[in-house]
């Protein structure tokens, strides 16, 4: 621990040193290298923060009766996940926060979700849910939003955000354990739950309200396509694969390719490589 603190202090001192004329000239000549250096330092800071969170989560604190409550519970299959979430929802008293990525959800899943929370939100428990913008084009989702909004729930959408997340009463959080979401983790460590609540709140502030009376597809497209295209532009520049981009945005790869084709047409790009060059020059794509 002492060595780590010493390294942290030396890093801080080094970053606080004045920039020499030579270093300033090098920065102007190679701005991308400077940006990479900043990104690497931010990534290292993020890693250390998450390591500390995991350490807290795996070292449960004693309860008042001397027992050691589990701060993290691994849920190994869908049945365990659903049972744990249902049990937590039954105990909800104040607030339910959920983030559901990957675009529209199947109608039966939405029916089950409504059945699970309807009594709670009708009884005064506040519920806020984040979807991705692409959910605005799905009829089953629009019907679900209308029905659950009548009970007092609030729904917003973003072009992209973090993985699936459920937080109940700011005491218990559920997150996915793998990409397939076939396993999950239930977290009761206060420091980690507080961190996840902050992540949710920051995304909620940036999100757009889902219209109480859902708009027609063309109107919804005008509202959200610019943000979706901007995310596609950024991730193409960053070099992500079509599969990764489609997953992040909650759309199919075919839909993504249609967006890319439209962007190529708008910018008069001769091919995908030319499109990347034009996008790299901060050419913005907004029209449908």
C-alpha positions as CSV (number, residue, x, y, z in Angstrom):
1,X,0.0,0.0,0.0
2,X,2.9,2.4,0.9
3,X,4.5,1.8,-2.5
4,X,1.2,2.5,-4.3
5,X,0.7,5.8,-2.4
6,X,4.3,6.8,-3.3
7,X,3.7,6.0,-7.0
8,X,0.4,8.0,-6.9
9,X,2.2,11.0,-5.3
10,X,5.0,10.9,-7.8
11,X,2.5,10.7,-10.7
12,X,0.7,13.7,-9.3
13,X,3.9,15.7,-8.8
14,X,5.0,14.9,-12.3
15,X,1.7,16.0,-13.8
16,X,2.0,19.3,-11.8
17,X,5.4,20.2,-13.3
18,X,5.4,23.3,-15.6
19,X,5.5,22.5,-19.3
20,X,8.8,23.4,-20.8
21,X,9.0,25.2,-24.2
22,X,10.4,22.1,-25.8
23,X,7.6,19.9,-24.4
24,X,5.1,22.5,-25.5
25,X,6.4,22.4,-29.0
26,X,6.4,18.6,-29.0
27,X,2.8,18.7,-27.9
28,X,1.8,21.0,-30.7
29,X,3.6,18.9,-33.2
30,X,2.1,15.6,-32.0
31,X,-1.3,16.4,-30.4
32,X,-2.5,12.8,-30.9
33,X,0.4,11.5,-28.8
34,X,-0.5,13.9,-26.0
35,X,-4.1,12.8,-26.2
36,X,-3.1,9.2,-26.0
37,X,-1.0,9.9,-22.9
38,X,-4.0,11.6,-21.2
39,X,-6.3,8.7,-22.2
40,X,-3.9,6.2,-20.7
41,X,-3.6,8.1,-17.4
42,X,-7.4,8.3,-17.2
43,X,-7.8,4.6,-18.0
44,X,-5.3,3.8,-15.2
45,X,-7.2,6.0,-12.8
46,X,-10.4,4.3,-13.7
47,X,-8.8,0.9,-13.3
48,X,-7.6,1.8,-9.8
49,X,-11.0,3.1,-8.8
50,X,-12.7,-0.1,-10.0
51,X,-10.1,-2.3,-8.2
52,X,-10.9,-0.5,-5.0
53,X,-14.7,-0.9,-5.6
54,X,-14.2,-4.7,-6.2
55,X,-12.1,-4.9,-3.0
56,X,-14.8,-3.3,-1.0
57,X,-17.4,-5.5,-2.5
58,X,-15.5,-8.7,-1.7
59,X,-14.8,-7.8,1.9
60,X,-18.2,-7.6,3.6
61,X,-18.5,-5.6,6.7
62,X,-20.0,-7.1,9.9
63,X,-23.7,-6.5,10.5
64,X,-25.1,-5.4,13.8
65,X,-25.7,-8.9,15.0
66,X,-22.1,-10.0,14.3
67,X,-22.9,-11.9,11.1
68,X,-21.1,-11.2,7.8
69,X,-23.7,-10.4,5.2
70,X,-22.7,-11.1,1.6
71,X,-22.0,-7.9,-0.3
72,X,-21.8,-9.8,-3.7
73,X,-23.9,-12.8,-4.8
74,X,-23.2,-14.5,-8.1
75,X,-26.4,-15.6,-9.9
76,X,-25.4,-18.4,-12.3
77,X,-28.5,-18.8,-14.5
78,X,-31.6,-17.0,-15.7
79,X,-33.8,-18.7,-13.1
80,X,-31.6,-17.5,-10.2
81,X,-31.4,-14.0,-11.7
82,X,-35.2,-13.7,-12.1
83,X,-35.9,-15.0,-8.6
84,X,-33.4,-12.7,-7.0
85,X,-34.8,-9.6,-8.9
86,X,-38.4,-10.6,-8.1
87,X,-37.5,-10.9,-4.4
88,X,-35.8,-7.5,-4.3
89,X,-38.7,-5.9,-6.2
90,X,-41.1,-7.3,-3.6
91,X,-39.2,-5.4,-0.9
92,X,-39.0,-2.1,-2.9
93,X,-40.2,0.9,-0.8
94,X,-38.8,4.0,-2.4
95,X,-37.3,3.7,-5.9
96,X,-36.6,1.4,-8.8
97,X,-33.9,2.4,-11.4
98,X,-33.4,0.3,-14.5
99,X,-31.3,0.5,-17.7
100,X,-32.2,-1.8,-20.5
101,X,-29.8,-1.7,-23.5
102,X,-30.0,-3.6,-26.8
103,X,-32.9,-1.7,-28.3
104,X,-36.5,-3.0,-28.2
105,X,-37.5,-5.9,-25.9
106,X,-39.9,-8.8,-26.8
107,X,-43.6,-8.2,-26.0
108,X,-43.9,-11.0,-23.5
109,X,-40.8,-9.7,-21.6
110,X,-42.4,-6.3,-21.4
111,X,-45.7,-7.8,-20.1
112,X,-43.8,-9.7,-17.4
113,X,-41.9,-6.5,-16.5
114,X,-45.2,-4.6,-16.2
115,X,-46.7,-7.3,-14.0
116,X,-43.6,-7.3,-11.7
117,X,-43.6,-3.6,-10.9
118,X,-47.2,-2.3,-11.5
119,X,-48.3,-2.8,-7.9
120,X,-45.2,-1.2,-6.5
121,X,-45.3,2.0,-8.6
122,X,-49.1,2.3,-8.1
123,X,-48.3,2.2,-4.4
124,X,-45.9,5.1,-4.5
125,X,-42.6,3.6,-5.4
126,X,-40.9,5.8,-8.0
127,X,-39.6,4.1,-11.1
128,X,-37.2,5.4,-13.8
129,X,-36.1,3.4,-16.8
130,X,-33.6,4.1,-19.5
131,X,-33.9,2.6,-23.0
132,X,-31.9,3.2,-26.1
133,X,-33.3,5.6,-28.8
134,X,-34.0,2.6,-31.1
135,X,-36.8,1.5,-28.7
136,X,-38.9,4.4,-29.9
137,X,-39.5,2.6,-33.2
138,X,-40.9,-0.6,-31.6
139,X,-44.7,-0.9,-31.2
140,X,-44.6,-3.2,-28.3
141,X,-42.3,-0.9,-26.4
142,X,-44.4,2.2,-27.2
143,X,-47.5,0.4,-25.8
144,X,-45.5,-0.7,-22.7
145,X,-44.3,2.9,-22.1
146,X,-47.8,4.3,-22.4
147,X,-49.2,1.8,-19.9
148,X,-46.5,2.0,-17.4
149,X,-46.4,5.8,-17.6
150,X,-50.1,5.8,-16.6
151,X,-49.0,4.2,-13.3
152,X,-46.4,7.0,-12.8
153,X,-43.2,5.5,-14.2
154,X,-40.7,7.8,-16.1
155,X,-39.0,6.6,-19.3
156,X,-36.1,8.2,-21.1
157,X,-33.9,7.1,-24.0
158,X,-30.3,7.6,-25.0
159,X,-28.4,6.6,-28.2
160,X,-26.1,4.4,-26.1
161,X,-25.1,3.8,-22.5
162,X,-23.8,1.2,-20.1
163,X,-24.8,-2.4,-19.7
164,X,-28.0,-3.7,-18.1
165,X,-28.6,-2.4,-14.6
166,X,-31.3,-2.6,-11.9
167,X,-31.0,-0.7,-8.6
168,X,-33.7,-1.0,-5.9
169,X,-34.0,1.5,-3.1
170,X,-30.3,2.4,-3.7
171,X,-29.4,-0.6,-1.5
172,X,-29.3,-3.5,-4.0
173,X,-28.0,-3.4,-7.6
174,X,-28.0,-6.1,-10.3
175,X,-25.5,-6.1,-13.1
176,X,-24.6,-8.6,-15.9
177,X,-21.6,-10.8,-15.3
178,X,-20.9,-11.7,-19.0
179,X,-21.6,-10.5,-22.5
180,X,-24.4,-13.0,-23.0
181,X,-26.1,-11.9,-19.8
182,X,-26.6,-15.5,-18.8
183,X,-25.1,-14.7,-15.4
184,X,-25.4,-11.7,-13.1
185,X,-24.2,-10.3,-9.8
186,X,-26.3,-8.9,-7.0
187,X,-24.4,-6.2,-5.1
188,X,-25.2,-4.8,-1.7
189,X,-21.9,-3.1,-0.9
190,X,-23.0,0.6,-0.3
191,X,-19.9,2.2,-1.9
192,X,-20.4,0.2,-5.1
193,X,-24.2,0.7,-5.2
194,X,-23.6,4.5,-4.7
195,X,-21.2,4.5,-7.6
196,X,-23.7,2.7,-9.9
197,X,-26.4,5.1,-8.9
198,X,-24.2,8.0,-9.9
199,X,-23.6,6.3,-13.3
200,X,-27.3,6.0,-13.8
201,X,-28.0,9.6,-12.8
202,X,-25.5,11.0,-15.1
203,X,-27.0,9.1,-18.0
204,X,-30.6,10.1,-16.9
205,X,-29.7,13.8,-17.1
206,X,-28.4,13.4,-20.7
207,X,-31.4,11.2,-21.8
208,X,-34.5,12.4,-23.7
209,X,-38.0,11.8,-22.3
210,X,-39.9,9.1,-24.1
211,X,-43.1,10.8,-25.4
212,X,-46.1,10.0,-23.3
213,X,-48.0,9.7,-26.5
214,X,-45.4,7.8,-28.7
215,X,-44.7,9.6,-31.9
216,X,-45.0,8.0,-35.4
217,X,-41.9,6.4,-36.7
218,X,-41.0,9.3,-39.0
219,X,-41.3,11.8,-36.2
220,X,-39.3,9.6,-33.8
221,X,-36.6,9.3,-36.5
222,X,-36.2,13.1,-36.7
223,X,-35.8,13.3,-33.0
224,X,-33.2,10.6,-32.4
225,X,-31.5,9.8,-35.7
226,X,-29.0,12.7,-35.3
227,X,-27.7,11.3,-32.0
228,X,-27.5,7.8,-33.3
229,X,-25.6,8.9,-36.4
230,X,-23.2,10.9,-34.2
231,X,-22.5,7.8,-32.1
232,X,-21.9,5.8,-35.3
233,X,-19.5,8.5,-36.6
234,X,-17.5,8.4,-33.4
235,X,-17.3,4.6,-33.1
236,X,-16.3,4.3,-36.8
237,X,-13.5,6.7,-36.2
238,X,-12.4,4.8,-33.2
239,X,-12.2,1.7,-35.3
240,X,-14.9,-0.5,-33.8
241,X,-16.3,-3.4,-35.7
242,X,-19.9,-3.3,-37.1
243,X,-20.9,-6.0,-34.6
244,X,-19.6,-3.9,-31.7
245,X,-21.3,-0.7,-32.9
246,X,-24.6,-2.4,-33.5
247,X,-24.6,-4.0,-30.1
248,X,-23.8,-0.7,-28.4
249,X,-26.6,1.1,-30.2
250,X,-29.2,-1.7,-29.8
251,X,-29.7,-2.2,-33.6
252,X,-29.0,-5.1,-36.0
253,X,-25.9,-5.1,-38.2
254,X,-28.2,-4.7,-41.2
255,X,-29.7,-1.5,-39.8
256,X,-26.2,-0.2,-39.0
257,X,-25.1,-0.9,-42.6
258,X,-28.2,1.1,-43.8
259,X,-27.1,4.0,-41.6
260,X,-23.5,3.8,-43.0
261,X,-24.8,3.7,-46.6
262,X,-26.9,6.8,-45.9
263,X,-24.0,8.6,-44.4
264,X,-21.8,7.7,-47.4
265,X,-24.5,9.1,-49.7
266,X,-24.8,12.3,-47.8
267,X,-21.1,13.0,-47.6
268,X,-20.6,11.7,-51.2
269,X,-18.0,9.2,-50.0
270,X,-16.7,6.9,-52.7
271,X,-16.2,3.9,-50.3
272,X,-16.0,3.1,-46.6
273,X,-12.4,4.2,-46.4
274,X,-13.3,7.6,-47.9
275,X,-16.2,7.8,-45.5
276,X,-13.8,7.3,-42.6
277,X,-11.6,10.1,-43.8
278,X,-14.5,12.5,-44.2
279,X,-15.8,11.6,-40.8
280,X,-12.4,12.1,-39.3
281,X,-12.5,15.7,-40.5
282,X,-15.5,16.2,-38.2
283,X,-18.0,16.0,-41.0
284,X,-21.4,15.7,-39.3
285,X,-24.2,13.6,-40.6
286,X,-27.7,14.7,-39.6
287,X,-30.1,14.1,-42.4
288,X,-32.1,10.9,-42.7
